[in-house]
């Protein structure tokens, strides 16, 4: 399966209501609730106890598991509870609740790391607590721990193609110098020769900002990308920046690439400079019910309703809250969940925006095929899913689907195709599991 010569996808409504707005630090919350599972892989275990006083940036959760990232206090104050309850991800997790004292005293352990080798660089990346901040939550230290000489390109992802979200754009205008510094450090210790900053061409100010900052640089270039969704998807931006195809089942490093979100690189550089680990998140707060849409910086663990209140609250009856963009974001049933490392937007909508039109019959128009960036055949996949035909799902490469939602967006019948394909991939994975168990018995 390969990508086409030119990027397919959907020309979505951008709705960038907060474009041009700076990122504003929100008022410090009275308490934060910090889950111990905020990344792909093994959850952390608390390293503090109820009654402990903690400071900003202090380690509060960790694990020896290789696929993990440590977790740090986002406020100074007292640990008042360590409890099990459901998080926004829909699973029960251990949460450390800290009552803030308002002082934001910085922990003594927050000092710039000493980096003098590849090993010390990778240790610093892990100690920063960073995960992919574009939404994937893949531990950055695992992503960067690649065989020596295997990475040829470091791609900084500044596409930000989802509707509404503008925090990456705002950060690129304010922190471009730091992002470039982080790229140079990463390229040095991982032996990467080529750096590319990929930005959609509907952000000319960000493109111009980086080009000015990179005058005279030979190893890092800025690439203007077509503003077509899902330009920011990892496999897509790799292809658009390098012409290399990262097929299903492959990792970017299999085609010589490492991809990092622009804010991930910013936070990493800030850790190199100050020793402050990841303790806060940049978020776009928008939607037709938010009184004052804006870009904010919130401590990790802040309740979503407090962040919405900081933006003036809502102006009507809330029907849907999305974490992330409307194409790949996740709806949540309540507004008291805590913000995680992976969140980059809170969108609040009323009934008019939240309700889907009624589904009608497929008219075989082929728009879903034209839109799919992975050259799949969504209509056939849909039929195979409804028939629970796992062999056909494999034949039509359902596992290549990256859940971008382009097919559902362009479908005139309003079929929930991307939801069907998520369920279909579950059928294939369950069948794979049964086959392995059967082979093991034989």
SVG drawing of the C-alpha trace seen along z (x, -y; Angstrom):
<svg xmlns="http://www.w3.org/2000/svg" viewBox="-32 -38 62 68">
<polyline fill="none" stroke="black" stroke-width="0.4" points="0.0,0.0 1.4,-3.4 0.5,-7.0 -0.5,-8.7 1.6,-11.1 -0.2,-14.0 -1.8,-14.1 -5.4,-13.0 -7.6,-14.0 -10.4,-16.5 -10.6,-20.3 -12.1,-20.7 -13.4,-24.0 -10.6,-25.5 -12.6,-27.4 -9.4,-28.9 -11.2,-31.4 -8.1,-31.8 -5.6,-32.4 -3.2,-35.2 -4.0,-34.9 -1.0,-34.4 -0.8,-31.6 -2.0,-32.9 -1.1,-31.2 -4.3,-30.4 -5.0,-31.2 -3.4,-28.6 -6.0,-25.9 -6.7,-25.2 -5.9,-21.5 -4.8,-19.2 -5.5,-15.5 -2.6,-13.8 -3.2,-10.3 -0.3,-7.9 -1.0,-6.7 -0.5,-9.5 1.5,-7.7 1.4,-4.6 2.9,-1.8 3.2,-0.9 1.6,-3.3 3.8,-4.9 3.6,-4.1 3.4,-6.9 6.7,-7.8 5.0,-10.1 2.5,-9.5 -0.5,-11.2 0.6,-14.1 3.8,-14.8 4.6,-18.3 5.7,-18.5 7.2,-21.3 6.8,-22.2 8.7,-19.8 9.2,-17.2 9.0,-13.6 5.8,-12.0 5.4,-8.9 7.8,-6.6 8.4,-3.0 11.3,-0.9 9.2,0.3 11.0,-0.7 7.9,-2.0 7.0,-4.8 7.6,-8.4 8.0,-9.8 5.3,-12.2 6.0,-15.4 4.1,-17.7 2.5,-20.6 1.9,-22.7 3.5,-23.0 1.4,-21.9 0.3,-18.9 -0.6,-15.5 -4.1,-15.1 -5.2,-11.8 -4.0,-9.0 -7.1,-7.4 -8.4,-5.1 -11.0,-6.5 -11.8,-6.7 -9.9,-9.2 -10.8,-10.8 -9.4,-7.8 -12.2,-5.7 -10.0,-3.5 -9.5,-3.3 -6.2,-4.8 -4.3,-5.9 -4.5,-9.7 -2.4,-11.8 -4.3,-14.8 -2.3,-17.8 -3.8,-20.8 -1.9,-23.8 -0.4,-26.3 -0.2,-29.0 3.6,-29.5 4.8,-27.4 8.1,-26.7 10.4,-24.9 11.9,-21.5 15.6,-21.4 15.9,-18.6 15.0,-21.1 18.4,-21.8 19.6,-21.7 20.8,-18.2 24.5,-17.6 24.6,-16.2 28.0,-15.0 27.1,-11.8 24.3,-10.0 23.4,-8.1 23.2,-11.2 21.1,-12.8 18.6,-9.9 18.5,-10.0 17.7,-13.7 14.9,-13.1 13.4,-10.5 13.8,-12.5 11.9,-15.4 8.7,-13.3 8.0,-14.2 5.6,-12.3 4.2,-13.1 2.3,-16.3 0.5,-16.2 -1.9,-13.6 -0.1,-10.3 1.4,-10.3 4.3,-8.0 7.2,-8.4 9.8,-10.6 12.7,-8.8 11.5,-5.6 11.0,-7.3 14.5,-8.8 16.3,-5.6 17.0,-4.3 19.9,-2.3 22.9,-4.6 23.0,-5.8 19.4,-4.8 17.9,-8.2 18.5,-10.4 15.8,-13.0 14.3,-14.8 11.0,-16.2 9.4,-18.9 5.6,-18.6 4.0,-22.1 1.2,-21.2 -1.6,-21.6 -4.3,-20.6 -7.2,-19.9 -10.0,-22.5 -10.1,-25.0 -6.6,-24.2 -4.0,-27.0 -1.6,-26.5 1.1,-25.0 0.9,-28.0 1.1,-30.4 4.0,-28.6 5.9,-28.6 5.6,-32.4 6.8,-32.9 9.3,-30.1 10.8,-29.4 14.4,-30.0 14.0,-27.4 12.5,-24.8 15.5,-25.2 17.9,-24.9 16.1,-21.7 16.4,-20.3 20.1,-21.0 20.8,-19.3 18.7,-16.3 20.4,-16.0 23.8,-16.3 23.4,-13.4 21.4,-11.1 23.7,-11.7 20.9,-13.1 22.1,-15.1 18.9,-16.6 16.2,-18.5 12.9,-19.6 10.2,-21.8 6.9,-21.0 4.3,-23.7 1.0,-24.1 1.2,-26.9 -1.9,-28.6 0.5,-29.7 2.9,-32.0 3.9,-34.0 5.2,-30.8 7.0,-29.8 8.6,-33.2 9.6,-33.3 11.5,-30.0 13.1,-30.9 14.5,-34.1 15.7,-32.2 17.4,-29.6 19.2,-32.0 22.7,-30.6 21.8,-27.2 22.5,-24.3 21.2,-21.3 17.6,-22.4 15.1,-23.6 11.4,-24.7 9.0,-23.0 5.6,-24.6 3.0,-21.9 -0.4,-22.0 -3.2,-22.8 -5.1,-19.6 -6.2,-17.4 -4.6,-15.1 -1.3,-16.8 -0.1,-16.5 -0.5,-12.7 2.9,-11.1 2.9,-8.9 1.6,-11.7 4.1,-14.3 6.9,-11.8 5.8,-11.3 5.2,-15.0 8.6,-16.0 10.8,-13.2 8.9,-11.1 9.4,-8.0 6.4,-5.7 5.9,-4.6 3.5,-1.7 1.2,0.0 3.2,1.9 6.2,-0.3 7.7,-2.9 9.1,-6.2 12.6,-5.0 12.1,-2.1 12.2,-4.7 15.0,-6.7 12.8,-9.4 12.0,-10.7 8.9,-13.0 8.3,-15.3 5.6,-17.8 6.8,-21.5 5.7,-22.0 7.3,-18.7 10.6,-20.0 10.0,-23.3 9.4,-21.6 12.4,-19.4 14.6,-22.5 13.2,-24.2 14.1,-21.1 17.7,-21.2 17.9,-24.9 16.2,-24.9 15.7,-21.3 11.9,-21.9 10.1,-18.8 6.8,-18.7 4.3,-20.1 1.9,-22.2 0.0,-22.0 -0.7,-24.5 -4.4,-24.2 -6.8,-25.8 -10.2,-26.4 -12.9,-27.0 -16.2,-25.9 -19.4,-27.8 -20.3,-27.8 -17.1,-29.1 -17.5,-32.8 -14.0,-33.9 -12.1,-31.3 -8.3,-31.6 -5.1,-29.7 -4.1,-28.9 -1.3,-27.2 -2.7,-25.0 -1.0,-22.9 -1.3,-19.2 -4.1,-17.7 -6.3,-20.8 -10.0,-20.1 -11.4,-20.8 -14.3,-22.8 -11.8,-25.1 -10.1,-25.8 -13.4,-26.5 -14.3,-28.9 -11.0,-30.7 -12.2,-31.4 -15.4,-32.9 -17.5,-29.8 -20.2,-28.7 -23.0,-30.7 -25.6,-28.0 -26.5,-24.3 -23.5,-22.1 -24.2,-19.0 -20.7,-17.9 -17.1,-18.4 -14.3,-17.2 -10.7,-16.8 -8.7,-17.4 -10.0,-18.5 -13.4,-17.6 -11.8,-15.1 -9.8,-12.9 -10.7,-14.2 -12.5,-12.3 -15.9,-13.2 -16.1,-13.0 -19.2,-12.6 -18.2,-15.0 -16.2,-18.2 -14.4,-17.4 -11.7,-15.1 -8.1,-16.3 -6.0,-17.6 -3.3,-15.1 0.0,-15.5 -1.6,-14.4 -4.4,-17.0 -4.1,-20.0 -7.6,-21.4 -10.9,-21.6 -13.9,-22.2 -17.4,-22.9 -20.5,-22.7 -24.2,-23.1 -26.9,-20.9 -26.6,-22.5 -23.0,-21.7 -23.0,-18.4 -25.7,-16.4 -24.9,-14.3 -27.3,-14.3 -29.2,-11.0 -27.4,-8.3 -28.7,-7.4 -27.9,-4.7 -24.6,-4.6 -24.9,-5.9 -21.5,-4.5 -20.2,-8.0 -16.6,-7.2 -15.9,-10.3 -14.5,-8.3 -12.0,-6.6 -10.9,-9.9 -10.4,-11.3 -8.5,-8.5 -4.8,-9.5 -3.9,-5.8 -5.6,-4.8 -8.1,-2.5 -11.6,-1.6 -13.8,-2.6 -17.1,-1.5 -15.8,2.1 -14.3,2.0 -17.7,0.9 -19.4,3.8 -16.8,6.3 -17.2,4.9 -20.9,5.3 -20.5,8.8 -17.8,9.4 -15.6,10.8 -12.2,10.6 -10.5,12.1 -11.9,9.3 -10.9,6.7 -7.4,7.9 -7.6,8.1 -8.7,4.4 -5.9,3.4 -8.1,2.1 -5.0,2.0 -3.5,-0.7 -6.4,-3.0 -5.1,-5.8 -8.5,-7.0 -8.2,-10.4 -11.9,-10.5 -11.6,-12.0 -14.0,-9.3 -16.7,-10.1 -16.3,-13.8 -16.9,-13.7 -19.6,-11.0 -22.9,-12.5 -24.7,-9.6 -23.1,-10.6 -21.9,-7.1 -19.7,-6.8 -17.0,-5.1 -14.0,-5.9 -15.9,-4.5 -16.7,-1.3 -13.0,-0.9 -11.8,-1.3 -14.2,1.5 -13.1,3.5 -9.4,3.3 -10.5,4.7 -12.0,7.7 -8.8,8.3 -6.7,8.0 -9.0,10.4 -8.7,12.9 -5.0,12.5 -5.0,13.3 -7.1,16.4 -4.9,17.7 -1.7,17.2 -3.4,19.1 -4.4,21.9 -0.9,22.1 0.6,22.2 -1.6,25.1 -0.6,27.1"/>
</svg>
